[in-house]
Amino acid sequence: FREDLEINLIGLIKTLKFVLNNLKKSESASLIFFSTVAVQKGMAFHSSVSASKGAIEGLSKSLASELSPNIRVNVIAPSLVDTPLANRFLNNEQKKQKASEKHPLKKIGKPADIGEMIEFLISEKSSWITGQIIGVDGGLSTLDNN
């Protein structure tokens, strides 16, 4: 638990302390944090990461309120994305198929799926969005199609 809290929450807070004064000088800035679908779903064997990422979600909502109107704060909460970090869950076709079947959209996320949401959230196209936890998760956090 301590390691997840140190990396996810304390690391984020240290980074914020480093950049926040400069961001406050901006007329329009966007902070994007990362969580996980496991916070919303309550997944077994995810208690440590869910605790640290859940803390990030709470922090983001408070910061969105405190830093508005010049700084928007949002969170992306992805499900499983096909990256080296997820390799042990996706290292063969059978595992990929099983993981895909858990998602209503029946596929695994790609890095570009997350990248496109980041691109949107840092752009002025999202200028009226703050304090949100955005699931980029193939519908896993909100739909039950299984």
DSSP file (Angstrom, degrees, kcal/mol; ACC not computed):
  #  RESIDUE AA STRUCTURE BP1 BP2  ACC     N-H-->O    O-->H-N    N-H-->O    O-->H-N    TCO  KAPPA ALPHA  PHI   PSI    X-CA   Y-CA   Z-CA
    1    1 A F     >        0   0    0      0, 0.0     4,-2.6     0, 0.0     5,-0.2   0.000 360.0 360.0 360.0 -45.9    0.0    0.0    0.0
    2    2 A R  H  >  +     0   0    0      1,-0.2     4,-2.8     2,-0.2     5,-0.2   0.899 360.0  51.0 -60.1 -42.2    2.7    2.5    1.0
    3    3 A E  H  > S+     0   0    0      2,-0.2     4,-2.7     1,-0.2     5,-0.3   0.924 111.1  47.8 -63.6 -44.2    4.6    2.1   -2.3
    4    4 A D  H  >>S+     0   0    0      1,-0.2     4,-2.7     2,-0.2     5,-0.6   0.911 113.5  48.2 -62.8 -41.2    1.4    2.7   -4.4
    5    5 A L  I  X>S+     0   0    0     -4,-2.6     5,-2.6     3,-0.2     4,-1.1   0.918 112.6  48.9 -64.3 -42.6    0.6    5.7   -2.3
    6    6 A E  I  <>S+     0   0    0     -4,-2.8     5,-1.6    -5,-0.2    -2,-0.2   0.934 119.0  37.8 -62.3 -46.9    4.2    7.1   -2.6
    7    7 A I  I  <5S+     0   0    0     -4,-2.7     5,-0.2    -5,-0.2    -2,-0.2   0.968 127.8  30.5 -70.1 -53.1    4.3    6.6   -6.4
    8    8 A N  I  X5S+     0   0    0     -4,-2.7     4,-0.7    -5,-0.3    -3,-0.2   0.956 132.9  19.5 -78.5 -52.8    0.7    7.6   -7.3
    9    9 A L  I  X<S+     0   0    0     -4,-1.1     4,-2.5    -5,-0.6    -3,-0.2   0.953 128.4  40.3 -87.5 -55.0   -0.4   10.2   -4.7
   10   10 A I  I  ><S+     0   0    0     -5,-2.6     4,-2.6     1,-0.2     5,-0.2   0.899 115.6  53.1 -65.4 -40.1    2.7   11.6   -3.1
   11   11 A G  H  ><S+     0   0    0     -5,-1.6     4,-2.0    -6,-0.4    -1,-0.2   0.904 110.3  48.3 -59.4 -41.5    4.5   11.7   -6.5
   12   12 A L  H  X S+     0   0    0     -4,-0.7     4,-2.7     2,-0.2    -2,-0.2   0.922 110.8  50.1 -64.4 -44.5    1.7   13.6   -8.0
   13   13 A I  H  X S+     0   0    0     -4,-2.5     4,-2.4     1,-0.2    -2,-0.2   0.908 110.2  50.3 -62.5 -42.1    1.6   16.1   -5.1
   14   14 A K  H  X S+     0   0    0     -4,-2.6     4,-1.3     1,-0.2    -1,-0.2   0.907 111.5  48.5 -62.2 -41.3    5.3   16.7   -5.4
   15   15 A T  H  X S+     0   0    0     -4,-2.0     4,-1.6    -5,-0.2     3,-0.2   0.918 109.9  52.2 -64.6 -43.2    5.0   17.3   -9.1
   16   16 A L  H  X S+     0   0    0     -4,-2.7     4,-2.7     1,-0.2     3,-0.2   0.913 105.6  54.2 -59.5 -43.8    2.1   19.7   -8.5
   17   17 A K  H  < S+     0   0    0     -4,-2.4     4,-0.4     1,-0.2    -1,-0.2   0.854 109.0  50.7 -58.4 -33.9    4.1   21.7   -6.0
   18   18 A F  H  < S+     0   0    0     -4,-1.3    -1,-0.2    -3,-0.2    -2,-0.2   0.848 123.6  25.2 -72.8 -35.8    6.8   22.1   -8.7
   19   19 A V  H  X S+     0   0    0     -4,-1.6     4,-2.1    -3,-0.2     3,-0.3   0.611  95.9  88.3-107.2 -14.9    4.5   23.3  -11.5
   20   20 A L  H  X S+     0   0    0     -4,-2.7     4,-2.3     1,-0.2     5,-0.2   0.859  84.0  54.8 -63.2 -40.5    1.5   24.9   -9.8
   21   21 A N  H  > S+     0   0    0     -4,-0.4     4,-0.6     1,-0.2    -1,-0.2   0.913 111.5  45.5 -60.5 -41.8    2.9   28.5   -9.4
   22   22 A N  H >4 S+     0   0    0     -3,-0.3     3,-0.9     1,-0.2     4,-0.4   0.901 111.6  52.3 -67.2 -39.6    3.7   28.7  -13.1
   23   23 A L  H >< S+     0   0    0     -4,-2.1     3,-1.6     1,-0.2    -2,-0.2   0.866 101.0  61.5 -64.0 -34.9    0.3   27.2  -14.1
   24   24 A K  H 3< S+     0   0    0     -4,-2.3    -1,-0.2     1,-0.3    -2,-0.2   0.726  96.7  60.5 -65.3 -20.0   -1.5   29.8  -11.9
   25   25 A K  T << S+     0   0    0     -3,-0.9    -1,-0.3    -4,-0.6    -2,-0.2   0.615  89.4  94.4 -79.6 -12.8    0.0   32.6  -14.1
   26   26 A S  S <  S-     0   0    0     -3,-1.6     3,-0.2    -4,-0.4    -3,-0.0  -0.470  70.5-144.0 -80.9 149.7   -1.8   31.1  -17.1
   27   27 A E  S    S+     0   0    0      1,-0.3     2,-0.3    -2,-0.1    -1,-0.1   0.718  94.2  15.4 -80.7 -22.7   -5.2   32.3  -18.3
   28   28 A S  S    S+     0   0    0     -5,-0.1     2,-0.3     2,-0.0    -1,-0.3  -0.817  75.5 158.4-156.1 109.2   -6.1   28.7  -19.3
   29   29 A A  E     -a   71   0A   0     41,-2.6    43,-2.9    -2,-0.3     2,-0.4  -0.883  22.6-149.0-129.5 162.2   -4.4   25.6  -18.2
   30   30 A S  E     -a   72   0A   0     -2,-0.3     2,-0.5    41,-0.2    43,-0.2  -0.988   3.3-163.6-137.3 125.9   -5.3   22.0  -17.9
   31   31 A L  E     -a   73   0A   0     41,-3.4    43,-2.3    -2,-0.4     2,-0.5  -0.910   8.8-167.6-104.5 134.9   -4.1   19.3  -15.4
   32   32 A I  E     -a   74   0A   0     -2,-0.5     2,-0.2    41,-0.2    43,-0.2  -0.984   5.7-176.2-125.9 121.8   -4.8   15.7  -16.3
   33   33 A F  E     -a   75   0A   0     41,-2.5    43,-2.6    -2,-0.5     2,-0.4  -0.649  19.1-126.1-108.1 168.7   -4.3   13.0  -13.7
   34   34 A F  E     +a   76   0A   0     -2,-0.2    43,-0.2    41,-0.2     2,-0.1  -0.961  32.1 156.3-123.7 136.5   -4.6    9.2  -14.1
   35   35 A S        -     0   0    0     41,-2.7     2,-0.3    -2,-0.4    19,-0.1  -0.247  34.4-108.5-124.4-146.2   -6.7    6.8  -12.2
   36   36 A T    >>  -     0   0    0     41,-0.2     3,-1.5    -2,-0.1     4,-0.6  -0.987  18.7-118.3-154.5 150.6   -8.0    3.3  -13.0
   37   37 A V  H 3> S+     0   0    0     41,-2.4     4,-2.3    -2,-0.3     3,-0.3   0.746 106.9  77.3 -59.3 -23.7  -11.3    1.7  -13.8
   38   38 A A  H 3>>S+     0   0    0     40,-0.3     4,-2.0     1,-0.2     5,-0.9   0.771  85.3  60.2 -62.1 -26.9  -10.7   -0.4  -10.7
   39   39 A V  H <45S+     0   0    0     -3,-1.5    -1,-0.2     2,-0.2    -2,-0.2   0.945 112.1  37.4 -65.0 -47.2  -11.7    2.5   -8.4
   40   40 A Q  H  <5S+     0   0    0     -4,-0.6    -2,-0.2    -3,-0.3    -1,-0.2   0.872 122.5  43.5 -71.0 -39.1  -15.2    2.7   -9.9
   41   41 A K  H  <5S-     0   0    0     -4,-2.3    -2,-0.2     2,-0.0    -3,-0.2   0.760  95.2-132.7 -83.2 -27.0  -15.7   -1.1  -10.3
   42   42 A G  T  <5 -     0   0    0     -4,-2.0     2,-0.2    -5,-0.2    -3,-0.1   0.975  33.6-164.1  69.5  55.9  -14.3   -2.3   -7.0
   43   43 A M    > < -     0   0    0     -5,-0.9     3,-1.2     3,-0.1    -1,-0.1  -0.504  20.4-107.5 -81.0 140.3  -12.2   -5.0   -8.6
   44   44 A A  T 3  S+     0   0    0      1,-0.2    -1,-0.1    -2,-0.2    -2,-0.0  -0.323 101.6  17.6 -61.2 145.0  -10.7   -7.9   -6.6
   45   45 A F  T 3  S+     0   0    0      1,-0.1    -1,-0.2     3,-0.0    -2,-0.0   0.711 101.8  94.5  64.7  24.0   -7.0   -7.8   -5.9
   46   46 A H    <>  +     0   0    0     -3,-1.2     4,-2.8    -8,-0.1     5,-0.3   0.095  42.5 117.6-123.2  19.2   -6.8   -4.1   -6.8
   47   47 A S  H  > S+     0   0    0      1,-0.2     4,-2.1     2,-0.2     5,-0.2   0.881  75.8  46.2 -62.0 -41.2   -7.2   -2.7   -3.2
   48   48 A S  H  > S+     0   0    0      2,-0.2     4,-2.0     1,-0.2    -1,-0.2   0.953 118.0  40.0 -68.4 -49.8   -3.8   -1.0   -3.1
   49   49 A V  H  > S+     0   0    0      1,-0.2     4,-2.7     2,-0.2     5,-0.3   0.870 115.2  54.1 -68.1 -34.8   -3.9    0.7   -6.5
   50   50 A S  H  X S+     0   0    0     -4,-2.8     4,-2.4     2,-0.2    -1,-0.2   0.889 107.6  50.8 -65.8 -37.9   -7.6    1.5   -6.0
   51   51 A A  H  X S+     0   0    0     -4,-2.1     4,-1.6    -5,-0.3    -2,-0.2   0.940 115.2  41.2 -64.2 -46.8   -6.8    3.3   -2.7
   52   52 A S  H  X S+     0   0    0     -4,-2.0     4,-1.3     2,-0.2    -2,-0.2   0.900 119.0  44.4 -71.0 -39.6   -4.1    5.4   -4.1
   53   53 A K  H  X S+     0   0    0     -4,-2.7     4,-2.0     2,-0.2    -1,-0.2   0.845 109.9  56.3 -73.8 -32.7   -5.9    6.2   -7.4
   54   54 A G  H  X S+     0   0    0     -4,-2.4     4,-2.1    -5,-0.3    -1,-0.2   0.878 104.8  53.3 -62.8 -37.1   -9.1    6.9   -5.5
   55   55 A A  H  X S+     0   0    0     -4,-1.6     4,-2.6     1,-0.2    -1,-0.2   0.884 106.6  52.5 -63.7 -37.9   -7.2    9.5   -3.5
   56   56 A I  H  X S+     0   0    0     -4,-1.3     4,-2.7     2,-0.2    -2,-0.2   0.898 106.8  52.7 -64.1 -40.2   -6.1   11.1   -6.7
   57   57 A E  H  X S+     0   0    0     -4,-2.0     4,-1.6     2,-0.2    -2,-0.2   0.923 111.8  45.3 -62.4 -43.3   -9.8   11.2   -7.8
   58   58 A G  H  X S+     0   0    0     -4,-2.1     4,-1.9     1,-0.2    -2,-0.2   0.918 113.0  50.4 -64.7 -43.5  -10.7   13.0   -4.6
   59   59 A L  H  X S+     0   0    0     -4,-2.6     4,-2.9     1,-0.2     5,-0.2   0.904 107.4  54.7 -59.2 -42.7   -7.8   15.4   -4.9
   60   60 A S  H  X S+     0   0    0     -4,-2.7     4,-2.5     1,-0.2    -1,-0.2   0.881 106.8  49.8 -63.2 -38.4   -8.6   16.2   -8.4
   61   61 A K  H  X S+     0   0    0     -4,-1.6     4,-1.6     2,-0.2    -1,-0.2   0.916 112.8  46.5 -68.5 -41.3  -12.2   17.3   -7.6
   62   62 A S  H  X S+     0   0    0     -4,-1.9     4,-2.5     1,-0.2    -2,-0.2   0.934 114.6  47.4 -64.1 -44.9  -11.0   19.5   -4.7
   63   63 A L  H  X S+     0   0    0     -4,-2.9     4,-3.0     1,-0.2     5,-0.3   0.879 106.4  57.8 -64.9 -37.2   -8.3   21.0   -6.9
   64   64 A A  H  X S+     0   0    0     -4,-2.5     4,-0.8    -5,-0.2    -1,-0.2   0.899 111.8  42.8 -59.1 -39.3  -10.8   21.6   -9.8
   65   65 A S  H  < S+     0   0    0     -4,-1.6     3,-0.2     2,-0.2    -2,-0.2   0.915 117.8  44.8 -71.5 -44.1  -12.8   23.7   -7.4
   66   66 A E  H  < S+     0   0    0     -4,-2.5    -2,-0.2     1,-0.2    -3,-0.2   0.846 117.7  42.3 -69.8 -35.4   -9.9   25.5   -5.8
   67   67 A L  H >X S+     0   0    0     -4,-3.0     4,-1.5    -5,-0.2     3,-0.7   0.534  92.5 143.6 -96.0  -7.2   -8.1   26.3   -9.1
   68   68 A S  T 3<  +     0   0    0     -4,-0.8     4,-0.1     1,-0.3    62,-0.0  -0.419  47.6  30.0 -70.0 152.3  -11.0   27.3  -11.3
   69   69 A P  T 34 S+     0   0    0      0, 0.0    -1,-0.3     0, 0.0    -2,-0.1  -0.996 127.6  34.6 -95.4  -3.3  -11.6   29.3  -13.4
   70   70 A N  T <4 S+     0   0    0     -3,-0.7   -41,-2.6     1,-0.2     2,-0.5   0.716 116.6  47.9 -88.5 -19.3   -8.1   29.4  -14.9
   71   71 A I  E  <  -a   29   0A   0     -4,-1.5     2,-0.4   -43,-0.2   -41,-0.2  -0.977  68.1-156.7-126.3 123.3   -7.0   25.8  -14.4
   72   72 A R  E     -a   30   0A   0    -43,-2.9   -41,-3.4    -2,-0.5     2,-0.4  -0.764   8.5-162.2 -93.9 142.7   -9.1   22.8  -15.3
   73   73 A V  E     +a   31   0A   0     -2,-0.4    58,-3.2   -43,-0.2    59,-0.5  -0.985  17.9 159.5-130.1 121.8   -8.5   19.5  -13.5
   74   74 A N  E     -a   32   0A   0    -43,-2.3   -41,-2.5    -2,-0.4     2,-0.4  -0.920  26.3-138.3-137.5 163.5   -9.7   16.2  -14.9
   75   75 A V  E     -ab  33 133A   0     57,-2.8    59,-3.4    -2,-0.3     2,-0.5  -0.975   4.5-149.6-125.8 136.6   -8.8   12.5  -14.5
   76   76 A I  E     -ab  34 134A   0    -43,-2.6   -41,-2.7    -2,-0.4    59,-0.2  -0.930  11.9-169.2-101.6 126.0   -8.6    9.8  -17.1
   77   77 A A  E     - b   0 135A   0     57,-3.0    59,-0.8    -2,-0.5   -41,-0.2  -0.800  14.8-174.9-117.2  87.6   -9.5    6.4  -15.6
   78   78 A P  E     - b   0 136A   0      0, 0.0   -41,-2.4     0, 0.0   -40,-0.3  -0.316  17.4-142.4 -80.4 163.0   -8.5    3.7  -18.2
   79   79 A S        -     0   0    0     57,-1.3     2,-0.2     1,-0.2    59,-0.1  -0.168  65.5 -30.1 -95.2-158.7   -9.1    0.0  -18.2
   80   80 A L        -     0   0    0     57,-0.1    29,-1.8    -2,-0.1     2,-0.4  -0.390  65.6-169.1 -63.1 126.4   -6.5   -2.4  -19.5
   81   81 A V  B     -c  109   0B   0     27,-0.2     2,-1.9    -2,-0.2     5,-0.3  -0.955  31.8-111.0-120.6 138.1   -4.5   -0.8  -22.3
   82   82 A D  S    S+     0   0    0     27,-2.9    -2,-0.0    -2,-0.4     5,-0.0  -0.477  71.2 124.3 -73.4  84.8   -2.1   -2.8  -24.5
   83   83 A T  S >  S-     0   0    0     -2,-1.9     3,-1.2    27,-0.1     4,-0.3  -0.835  79.5 -95.1-132.2 168.8    1.2   -1.4  -23.3
   84   84 A P  G >  S+     0   0    0      0, 0.0     3,-1.3     0, 0.0     4,-0.3   0.832 122.6  63.4 -56.7 -31.3    4.3   -3.1  -21.8
   85   85 A L  G 3  S+     0   0    0      1,-0.3     3,-0.3     2,-0.1    -3,-0.1   0.833 107.2  42.4 -61.9 -31.6    2.9   -2.4  -18.4
   86   86 A A  G X> S+     0   0    0     -3,-1.2     3,-1.7    -5,-0.3     4,-1.1   0.309  81.8 111.5 -95.6   7.7    0.0   -4.7  -19.1
   87   87 A N  H X> S+     0   0    0     -3,-1.3     3,-0.7     1,-0.3     4,-0.7   0.842  70.4  57.8 -55.5 -39.2    2.1   -7.4  -20.8
   88   88 A R  H 34 S+     0   0    0     -3,-0.3    -1,-0.3    -4,-0.3    -2,-0.1   0.754 112.1  43.0 -67.1 -20.0    1.7  -10.0  -18.1
   89   89 A F  H <4 S+     0   0    0     -3,-1.7    -1,-0.3     1,-0.1    -2,-0.2   0.609 126.1  31.7 -93.4 -14.7   -2.1   -9.8  -18.7
   90   90 A L  H << S+     0   0    0     -4,-1.1    -2,-0.2    -3,-0.7    -3,-0.1   0.080  75.9 120.4-130.6  23.4   -1.9   -9.7  -22.5
   91   91 A N  S  < S+     0   0    0     -4,-0.7     2,-0.3    -5,-0.1    -1,-0.1   0.380  77.5  30.6 -83.3   7.5    1.1  -11.8  -23.4
   92   92 A N  S  > S-     0   0    0     -3,-0.1     4,-2.3    -5,-0.1     5,-0.2  -0.979  85.5-106.6-153.2 165.7   -0.8  -14.3  -25.5
   93   93 A E  H  > S+     0   0    0     -2,-0.3     4,-2.5     1,-0.2     5,-0.2   0.842 115.9  55.9 -64.1 -34.8   -3.9  -14.4  -27.7
   94   94 A Q  H  > S+     0   0    0      2,-0.2     4,-2.3     1,-0.2    -1,-0.2   0.924 109.9  45.6 -63.9 -43.9   -6.0  -16.4  -25.1
   95   95 A K  H  > S+     0   0    0      2,-0.2     4,-2.6     1,-0.2     5,-0.2   0.905 112.8  51.0 -65.3 -41.2   -5.3  -13.8  -22.4
   96   96 A K  H  X S+     0   0    0     -4,-2.3     4,-2.5     2,-0.2    -2,-0.2   0.917 111.2  47.9 -62.2 -42.7   -6.1  -11.0  -24.9
   97   97 A Q  H  X S+     0   0    0     -4,-2.5     4,-2.1     2,-0.2    -2,-0.2   0.923 112.2  48.9 -64.3 -44.6   -9.4  -12.6  -25.9
   98   98 A K  H  X S+     0   0    0     -4,-2.3     4,-0.7     1,-0.2    -2,-0.2   0.914 113.6  46.4 -62.3 -43.9  -10.4  -13.2  -22.3
   99   99 A A  H >< S+     0   0    0     -4,-2.6     3,-0.8     1,-0.2     4,-0.5   0.894 110.4  53.6 -66.0 -39.7   -9.6   -9.6  -21.3
  100  100 A S  H >< S+     0   0    0     -4,-2.5     3,-1.6     1,-0.2     7,-0.4   0.898 102.0  58.8 -60.5 -41.0  -11.5   -8.3  -24.4
  101  101 A E  H 3< S+     0   0    0     -4,-2.1    -1,-0.2     1,-0.3    -2,-0.2   0.722  95.5  63.8 -64.7 -22.2  -14.6  -10.2  -23.4
  102  102 A K  T << S+     0   0    0     -3,-0.8    -1,-0.3    -4,-0.7    43,-0.2   0.696  93.0  76.1 -73.4 -18.4  -14.8   -8.4  -20.1
  103  103 A H  S X  S-     0   0    0     -3,-1.6     3,-2.2    -4,-0.5    36,-0.1  -0.771  81.4-133.3 -98.6 136.2  -15.3   -5.1  -21.8
  104  104 A P  T 3  S+     0   0    0      0, 0.0    35,-0.2     0, 0.0    -1,-0.1   0.832 111.0  52.5 -54.6 -32.9  -18.7   -4.1  -23.4
  105  105 A L  T 3  S-     0   0    0     33,-1.6    34,-0.1     2,-0.2     3,-0.1   0.477 107.5-132.7 -83.8  -0.5  -16.8   -3.0  -26.5
  106  106 A K    <   +     0   0    0     -3,-2.2     2,-0.3    -6,-0.3    -5,-0.2   0.829  69.2  89.0  56.3  40.1  -15.1   -6.4  -26.7
  107  107 A K  S    S-     0   0    0     -7,-0.4     2,-0.3    -8,-0.2    -2,-0.2  -0.974  75.2-107.7-154.1 167.6  -11.6   -5.1  -27.2
  108  108 A I        -     0   0    0     -2,-0.3   -27,-0.2    -3,-0.1    -8,-0.1  -0.754  42.3-105.5 -96.9 144.3   -8.5   -3.9  -25.3
  109  109 A G  B     -c   81   0B   0    -29,-1.8   -27,-2.9    -2,-0.3    -1,-0.1  -0.287  28.5-143.7 -67.1 154.5   -7.6   -0.3  -25.2
  110  110 A K    >>  -     0   0    0    -29,-0.2     3,-1.3     1,-0.1     4,-1.1  -0.839  26.2-111.6-113.3 154.9   -4.7    1.1  -27.3
  111  111 A P  H 3> S+     0   0    0      0, 0.0     4,-2.7     0, 0.0     3,-0.4   0.860 117.9  61.4 -53.0 -35.6   -2.3    3.8  -26.2
  112  112 A A  H 3> S+     0   0    0      1,-0.2     4,-2.6     2,-0.2     5,-0.2   0.825  95.2  61.3 -62.8 -30.4   -3.9    6.1  -28.9
  113  113 A D  H <> S+     0   0    0     -3,-1.3     4,-1.1     2,-0.2    -1,-0.2   0.912 111.1  38.8 -61.4 -41.4   -7.3    5.8  -27.2
  114  114 A I  H  X S+     0   0    0     -4,-1.1     4,-2.3    -3,-0.4    -2,-0.2   0.904 113.8  55.7 -74.2 -42.3   -5.7    7.4  -24.1
  115  115 A G  H  X S+     0   0    0     -4,-2.7     4,-2.7     1,-0.2    -2,-0.2   0.877 104.9  52.4 -58.5 -40.0   -3.7    9.9  -26.1
  116  116 A E  H  X S+     0   0    0     -4,-2.6     4,-2.0     2,-0.2    -1,-0.2   0.865 109.0  49.6 -67.3 -35.1   -6.7   11.2  -28.0
  117  117 A M  H  X S+     0   0    0     -4,-1.1     4,-2.7    -5,-0.2    -2,-0.2   0.904 111.2  49.9 -68.9 -39.8   -8.5   11.9  -24.7
  118  118 A I  H  X S+     0   0    0     -4,-2.3     4,-2.1     2,-0.2     5,-0.2   0.948 109.5  51.3 -59.9 -48.5   -5.4   13.7  -23.4
  119  119 A E  H  X S+     0   0    0     -4,-2.7     4,-0.7     1,-0.2    -1,-0.2   0.901 112.3  46.6 -56.6 -42.9   -5.2   15.7  -26.6
  120  120 A F  H >< S+     0   0    0     -4,-2.0     3,-0.8     1,-0.2     6,-0.5   0.933 111.3  50.9 -64.3 -46.7   -8.9   16.7  -26.2
  121  121 A L  H 3< S+     0   0    0     -4,-2.7    -2,-0.2     1,-0.3    -1,-0.2   0.793 110.7  47.5 -68.2 -28.1   -8.6   17.6  -22.5
  122  122 A I  H 3< S+     0   0    0     -4,-2.1    -1,-0.3    -5,-0.2    -2,-0.2   0.623 101.7  84.7 -85.6 -10.5   -5.6   19.9  -23.0
  123  123 A S  S X< S-     0   0    0     -3,-0.8     3,-1.4    -4,-0.7    -3,-0.0  -0.393  91.2-113.2 -87.0 165.8   -7.3   21.6  -25.9
  124  124 A E  G >  S+     0   0    0      1,-0.3     3,-1.8     2,-0.1     4,-0.1   0.617 107.1  82.2 -71.0 -12.2   -9.7   24.5  -25.7
  125  125 A K  G 3  S+     0   0    0      1,-0.3    -1,-0.3    -5,-0.2     3,-0.2   0.736  95.5  45.2 -62.6 -20.7  -12.4   22.1  -27.1
  126  126 A S  G X  S+     0   0    0     -3,-1.4     3,-2.0    -6,-0.5    -1,-0.3   0.011  74.4 126.8-108.5  26.9  -12.7   21.0  -23.4
  127  127 A S  T <  S+     0   0    0     -3,-1.8    -1,-0.2     1,-0.3    -2,-0.1   0.611  74.2  48.7 -65.2 -11.5  -12.8   24.5  -22.0
  128  128 A W  T 3  S+     0   0    0     -3,-0.2     2,-0.5    -4,-0.1    -1,-0.3   0.069  93.3  92.8-113.9  23.6  -16.0   23.8  -20.1
  129  129 A I    <   +     0   0    0     -3,-2.0     2,-0.3    -8,-0.1    -3,-0.1  -0.970  44.3 137.9-121.8 119.6  -15.0   20.5  -18.6
  130  130 A T        +     0   0    0     -2,-0.5   -56,-0.2   -58,-0.1   -58,-0.1  -0.984  55.4  30.5-154.0 154.7  -13.4   20.3  -15.1
  131  131 A G  S    S+     0   0    0    -58,-3.2     2,-0.3    -2,-0.3   -57,-0.2   0.731  84.4 139.4  72.2  23.4  -13.6   18.1  -12.1
  132  132 A Q        -     0   0    0    -59,-0.5   -57,-2.8   -72,-0.1     2,-0.7  -0.773  50.0-149.3-107.3 145.1  -14.5   15.0  -14.1
  133  133 A I  E     -b   75   0A   0     -2,-0.3     2,-0.7   -59,-0.2   -57,-0.2  -0.953  25.9-161.8-104.5 111.1  -13.4   11.4  -13.8
  134  134 A I  E     -b   76   0A   0    -59,-3.4   -57,-3.0    -2,-0.7     2,-0.6  -0.851   7.9-145.9-106.6 113.8  -13.5   10.2  -17.4
  135  135 A G  E     +b   77   0A   0     -2,-0.7     2,-0.7   -59,-0.2     4,-0.1  -0.665  17.5 179.6 -78.4 117.7  -13.5    6.5  -18.0
  136  136 A V  E     +b   78   0A   0    -59,-0.8   -57,-1.3    -2,-0.6   -99,-0.1  -0.785  46.5 118.0-111.8  81.9  -11.7    5.5  -21.2
  137  137 A D  S >  S-     0   0    0     -2,-0.7     3,-1.8   -59,-0.3   -57,-0.1   0.104  88.7 -98.2-145.0  20.7  -12.4    1.9  -20.6
  138  138 A G  T 3  S-     0   0    0      1,-0.3   -33,-1.6   -35,-0.1   -32,-0.2   0.750  84.7 -60.8  62.6  22.1  -14.5    0.3  -23.3
  139  139 A G  T >> S+     0   0    0    -35,-0.2     4,-2.5   -36,-0.1     3,-0.9   0.431 103.6 129.1  86.9   0.1  -17.6    0.8  -21.2
  140  140 A L  T <4  +     0   0    0     -3,-1.8    -2,-0.1     1,-0.2     5,-0.0   0.845  67.5  52.4 -59.9 -37.6  -16.4   -1.4  -18.3
  141  141 A S  T 34 S+     0   0    0      1,-0.2    -1,-0.2     3,-0.0    -3,-0.0   0.738 125.1  21.0 -74.0 -21.0  -17.0    1.2  -15.6
  142  142 A T  T <4 S+     0   0    0     -3,-0.9     2,-0.3     1,-0.1    -2,-0.2   0.594 111.1  66.0-124.7 -14.4  -20.7    1.9  -16.5
  143  143 A L     <  -     0   0    0     -4,-2.5     2,-0.5     3,-0.0     3,-0.1  -0.858  52.3-158.5-117.3 148.2  -22.1   -1.0  -18.5
  144  144 A D        +     0   0    0     -2,-0.3   -41,-0.1     1,-0.1    -4,-0.1  -0.793  32.9 146.4-124.1  87.8  -22.8   -4.6  -17.7
  145  145 A N              0   0    0     -2,-0.5    -1,-0.1   -43,-0.2   -42,-0.1   0.323 360.0 360.0-102.3   5.7  -22.9   -6.5  -20.9
  146  146 A N              0   0    0    -44,-0.1    -1,-0.2    -3,-0.1   -43,-0.0   0.459 360.0 360.0 -96.5 360.0  -21.5   -9.8  -19.6
